[in-house]
Amino acid sequence: RYEFPFDIDLKEFCEDSVIETDYELFAVVIHKGTCYSGHYYGYIKDVDHIGCWTRPPPPLSPA
């Protein structure tokens, strides 16, 4: 299970000249697999509340 904060302050990773360092999480991309193969999953915030979001189906097993 993965958990991400909805708000994040990136001040420690920015130069001092950067004024705005607070960001709101909008999307997450996760890779599941190895460095040679796998699948990417994207989770995007539905800011307009118009989507019907479902989980991806589980991977198929070889028969």
N, C-alpha and C positions, 0 to 999 in steps of 0.2 A: 504494500500500500504506500502511496506517495501522498505527502501533504505539503502544500505550498501556502505561504502567507498571501493574503489578498493585497496587502500594501508592503512595500519594501523600500528601504532607504539605502541607496548605493553610494552614500557619501564617502565611505572608506575606500571605494574603488575609483573615485573621480578626482580630477585635479582640483586644487583650491579655487580656481577661477570659475568653476561650474556652480551656478547659483541654485538651480532646481535639481535635487537629487532624490526626491520622493516619487515613486512610481506605483501605479496600480496594475496588478497582474491582469492581463487580458487573455493570454494563451500560453499553453504548455505543450511542448513536443517531447515525447518519450520514445526511446528506441529500446526494443526488446529483441535480444538475439546476441550474436557474436559480432566481432569486427568485420567478418566476411559476409554475413547474411543476417537477415532479421526483418523486423517490421517496425515502422514508425506509426505512432498514434498521436493525433493532435486533439487537444481539448481547447475549445475557444469559448469565451464568455459570450452568452447571448444577450447583448446589451439592449436589444430592441424587444426581447421576449417574443420573437416570432417563430423560433425554431422548435422542432420536435426532436429532442436529442435522445439517442439510444446508445447503449454500449455496443461495441463491435462484437460480432459472433466469435465464439471460441475457435481456435485453429482446428482444422480437420486432421484426423489421424489417418495415416496410410492404411488402406484396407488389406 
